[in-house]
């Protein structure tokens, strides 16, 4: 590549048949297909400009079937942010999300990970089983954000991935800032150093990056 781009690792999880692959392929390749081909694991790369910064998105589309639970955990480990995907036409797929959420936290060994709660197939409003309010409530409970998408009509497809990247960036910035006071507090107190010099001036230059 011409220059070294910051890479963000995004992982798409959710039950079988909810449209994870359709969503991912629509975002990365702008293609849509109605055929259902169960995914074990597919990896994609896409160059994007977000907040005026060019970056590389690594998107991992994972298997939704229960027999791939152990394999899915391996794919989850490097993820920096997650799209938890359900179909608005299948309430059971929505209920599964909390299981995926707990699995992510266990694999990452954290109590918080940036994530988007993503409803698919919003073009099928006449078949809706999951109210938008339920999606928003779950996102609030899991400290994520909610969005409804349609791979067929390309509604909110880009927004789902872009918002996740923004959540990752915000989270990483917060983590960096919370570490700064610890680093500063470990430095010698400048007044104490000067006071112990018996009136002699000593230079001490400190730069915090």
ABEGO torsion letter per residue (X at the ends): XABBBBBBBBBBBEBBGAGAAAAAAAAAAGBBBABBBBBABBBBBBBBBBGGBBBBBBBBBBBABAAAAAAAAAAAAABABBBBBBBAABAAAAAAAAAAAAAAAAAAGBABBBBBBBBBGAABAAABABBAAAAAAAAAAAGBBBBBBBAAAGBGAAAAAAAAAAAAAAAAAAAAAAAAAAAAAABBBAAAAAAAAGGBBBBBBBBBX
